[in-house]
Amino acid sequence: MDVSGIFPALTTPYHEDGSIALGHFKANLTRYNKTGLAGYVVLGSTGESVLLSLAEADSLLVAGKEAAAPGKLLIAGTGAESTAETIARTKRAAALGYHAALVKTPYYYKPAYKAETYLRHYRSVADASPIPILLYSVPIFTGVTLETPEIVALAQHPNIIGIKDSSGVIQRIVEVAVQAPKEFCILTGSAGVLHAALVSGAKGAILALASALPEKCVELFERCKSGQHASAQTLQQHLAVASKAIVSEGGIAGLKHAMDLRGLYGGLPRLPLLPVADATKALIAQLVPQFEPTTAHA
């Protein structure tokens, strides 16, 4: 399975009463379908997956499958704290027609978790899953990092096809690219180091920023792919500034505000997440117009 390219970590829109706005979710995908995005990630961290009920999560998986254009790769976030629940969610995603599952590290009992914990967990999920598995290391949220030895060991499993590494550590990408099987796909989760990750062995990215600026994230990927590294580096510098303000400082609320400014539907995050601060909102409003697409990917 080719998991290269740019994938947005899709946001979850809500109505004013707090219920899931599936119509807005589908409308966003209709617009994304017209871009060069390789596919979509539903129920990732950016999708506020930990704030959703199982029924709500299921409704988003169904809507994502219905709205995605043919040829777009569909990845479902299925990680849970228990191995059994992760397997159940992964099987459900497979039954709905998703192509791969993104499985975050369990973290709640992290003082008791060792390398062997994660090896057994992921191998058990991969053994039981009808679809390929992508490891998901997101230490900013979990406090847990999959290190190179564990990643390389898990990469030997025939049903574990890659990793989303959101640590932003380029050295780990280099190490895994050298040591893992060549078909193992490394995806960065950090827009601020996208160019560096791609030239270091990553094959693509799953990015929150791509939900607001899909065209420019794809443009950077394509410049790298065609060897236009000087212009790619220039674009990277601009995207790094945007990523810091919109995603790192604004969080999900900031990202959703940027989407609203682009004519997508962002809306408010779900409590206990708060709306974006006015100062950050003003900064985002200054940045977003600089990234209006000028290419055919618009």
C-alpha positions in Angstrom: 0.0 0.0 0.0 1.3 3.4 -1.0 0.9 5.8 2.0 3.0 8.6 0.5 1.8 12.2 0.2 -0.1 14.6 2.4 -3.0 13.6 4.6 -4.9 16.2 6.7 -5.8 15.2 10.2 -9.5 16.1 9.8 -11.2 18.2 12.4 -14.6 17.4 13.9 -17.3 20.2 13.4 -20.1 20.7 15.9 -23.5 22.4 15.7 -24.3 25.2 18.2 -25.9 22.6 20.5 -22.7 20.6 20.6 -23.8 17.7 18.4 -21.6 16.5 15.5 -22.2 18.5 12.3 -21.9 15.7 9.7 -23.1 18.0 6.9 -20.3 20.4 7.5 -17.8 17.5 7.8 -18.8 16.2 4.4 -18.8 19.7 2.9 -15.2 20.1 4.0 -14.2 16.8 2.4 -16.0 17.8 -0.8 -13.6 20.8 -1.0 -10.6 18.7 0.0 -11.4 16.3 -2.8 -10.5 19.0 -5.3 -6.9 19.2 -3.9 -3.9 17.0 -4.3 -4.3 15.5 -0.9 -3.5 11.8 -0.9 -6.3 10.9 1.5 -7.8 11.6 4.9 -7.3 10.7 8.5 -10.5 10.5 10.5 -10.5 10.4 14.3 -6.9 11.5 14.8 -5.8 13.8 17.7 -6.9 16.9 15.7 -10.3 15.3 15.3 -10.8 15.6 19.1 -11.2 11.8 19.1 -10.8 11.5 22.8 -13.7 13.8 23.4 -16.2 11.8 21.2 -18.5 9.0 22.2 -18.2 5.7 20.3 -21.4 6.5 18.4 -20.2 9.9 17.4 -16.8 8.4 16.3 -18.7 5.8 14.2 -20.8 8.4 12.5 -17.7 10.3 11.4 -16.2 7.2 10.0 -19.3 6.5 8.0 -19.5 10.1 6.8 -15.8 10.1 5.8 -16.3 7.0 3.7 -19.3 8.5 2.0 -17.8 11.9 1.2 -14.2 10.9 0.2 -13.6 10.9 -3.5 -12.5 7.6 -5.2 -8.8 7.2 -5.0 -8.3 9.0 -1.7 -6.7 6.7 0.9 -8.8 6.5 4.1 -7.1 6.1 7.5 -9.0 5.7 10.7 -7.7 6.5 14.1 -8.5 3.4 16.1 -6.1 3.5 19.1 -7.5 2.8 22.5 -6.1 2.1 25.9 -6.7 -1.6 25.8 -5.5 -3.9 23.1 -8.9 -5.6 22.9 -10.7 -2.3 22.3 -8.1 -1.2 19.8 -8.7 -4.4 17.8 -12.5 -3.9 18.0 -12.3 -0.4 16.7 -9.8 -1.4 13.9 -12.1 -4.2 12.7 -15.0 -1.7 12.7 -13.0 0.7 10.5 -12.1 -2.1 8.2 -15.7 -3.2 7.9 -16.6 0.4 6.9 -14.1 0.3 4.0 -11.1 2.1 5.6 -7.8 1.2 4.0 -5.5 1.5 7.1 -5.7 2.2 10.8 -3.6 4.7 12.8 -3.0 3.3 16.2 -1.7 5.7 18.9 0.4 4.4 21.8 -1.5 3.4 25.0 -0.3 5.8 27.7 -2.5 5.9 30.8 -0.4 3.3 32.8 2.8 4.5 31.3 4.9 3.9 34.5 4.2 0.2 34.0 4.8 0.3 30.2 8.1 -0.9 28.8 9.3 -1.5 25.3 7.9 -5.0 25.4 4.5 -3.6 26.3 4.3 -1.8 23.0 5.8 -4.6 21.0 3.1 -7.0 22.2 0.3 -4.5 21.9 1.0 -3.6 18.3 1.8 -7.1 17.2 -1.5 -8.3 18.7 -3.4 -5.6 17.0 -1.6 -6.2 13.7 -2.2 -9.9 13.9 -6.0 -9.4 14.4 -6.5 -6.5 12.0 -8.0 -7.0 8.5 -6.3 -3.8 7.3 -2.7 -2.5 7.6 -1.5 -0.7 10.7 0.3 2.6 11.1 2.0 3.2 14.4 1.3 6.5 16.0 3.8 8.2 18.3 2.5 11.5 19.6 4.5 12.3 22.8 3.1 15.8 23.2 -0.2 14.3 24.1 0.6 10.9 25.5 4.0 11.5 27.1 5.1 8.3 25.4 7.6 8.1 22.6 8.2 5.1 20.3 12.0 4.9 20.0 13.9 3.6 17.1 14.5 0.0 18.3 10.8 -0.6 18.9 9.8 1.0 15.6 12.4 -1.1 13.7 11.3 -4.3 15.5 7.6 -3.6 14.7 8.4 -2.7 11.1 9.3 -6.4 10.5 5.6 -7.3 11.0 3.9 -7.8 7.6 0.8 -5.9 8.6 2.6 -2.9 10.2 3.3 -0.7 7.2 4.5 2.6 8.7 4.5 5.2 11.4 3.2 8.7 12.0 5.9 10.2 14.1 4.8 13.5 15.7 7.8 14.0 17.8 9.5 16.3 15.3 12.8 14.5 15.9 14.5 14.3 12.5 17.2 12.0 13.8 14.7 9.3 14.5 13.4 9.5 10.9 16.9 9.1 9.6 17.5 6.1 11.9 14.3 4.3 11.0 14.7 5.0 7.3 18.1 3.3 7.4 17.2 0.3 9.6 13.5 -0.5 8.7 12.5 -2.4 5.5 12.5 -0.1 2.6 8.8 -0.4 2.1 8.1 0.8 5.6 6.4 4.3 5.3 7.5 7.1 7.6 5.0 10.0 7.9 5.8 13.1 9.9 3.1 14.8 12.0 5.0 18.1 12.2 4.4 20.7 9.5 7.3 22.8 10.8 9.8 20.1 9.8 8.1 18.7 6.7 10.9 19.5 4.2 13.6 18.2 6.6 11.5 15.0 7.2 11.0 14.4 3.5 14.7 14.7 2.6 15.6 12.5 5.6 13.5 9.5 4.5 9.8 10.3 5.2 7.4 9.5 2.4 4.7 12.0 3.5 2.9 13.6 6.4 -0.3 13.6 8.4 -0.8 17.2 9.3 -3.2 19.3 11.3 -2.1 22.3 9.2 -3.3 20.5 6.1 -6.9 20.9 7.3 -6.5 24.6 6.9 -3.8 25.0 4.2 -4.1 21.8 2.2 -2.9 23.3 -1.1 0.3 24.7 0.3 1.2 21.5 2.2 0.7 19.5 -1.0 2.8 22.1 -2.9 5.7 21.7 -0.5 5.5 17.9 -0.9 5.5 18.1 -4.7 8.4 20.5 -4.8 10.4 18.1 -2.7 9.4 15.2 -4.8 10.5 17.0 -8.0 13.8 18.1 -6.5 13.0 21.8 -6.2 14.5 21.9 -2.8 15.5 25.6 -2.8 11.9 26.7 -3.4 10.6 24.0 -1.1 12.8 25.3 1.7 11.4 28.8 1.2 7.9 27.6 1.4 8.8 25.5 4.4 10.0 28.6 6.2 6.6 30.3 5.7 4.7 27.2 6.6 6.7 26.8 9.8 5.6 30.3 10.9 2.0 29.4 10.1 2.2 26.1 11.9 3.6 27.6 15.0 0.8 30.3 15.2 -2.1 28.2 14.0 -1.4 24.8 15.4 1.3 25.0 18.1 -0.1 28.2 19.8 -3.7 28.1 18.6 -4.3 24.4 19.1 -7.4 22.8 17.7 -9.3 26.1 18.2 -6.8 28.0 16.3 -6.8 25.5 13.4 -10.6 25.7 13.3 -10.4 29.5 13.2 -8.0 29.3 10.3 -10.4 27.0 8.5 -13.2 29.4 9.0 -11.1 32.2 7.4 -10.5 29.9 4.4 -14.2 29.3 3.8 -14.1 25.8 5.3 -16.1 24.9 8.4 -14.1 25.0 11.5 -16.3 26.2 14.3 -15.6 25.8 18.0 -13.8 22.9 19.7 -15.6 20.8 22.3 -15.3 21.6 26.0 -13.1 21.4 28.0 -11.1 22.9 25.0 -11.6 26.6 24.9 -12.0 29.0 21.9 -8.9 30.6 20.5 -7.7 33.7 22.3 -8.3 37.0 20.6 -4.6 37.8 20.3 -3.9 34.5 18.5 -7.0 34.9 16.4 -5.7 38.3 15.2 -2.3 36.8 14.3 -4.0 33.9 12.4 -6.1 36.4 10.5 -2.9 38.2 9.4 -1.2 34.9 8.3 -4.0 33.0 6.5 -4.4 35.4 3.5 -0.7 34.9 2.6 -1.4 31.2 1.8 -4.3 31.6 -0.6 -3.4 29.1 -3.4 -2.1 30.4 -6.7 -1.6 27.0 -8.4 -3.8 24.6 -10.2 -4.3 22.7 -7.0 -6.5 25.5 -5.6 
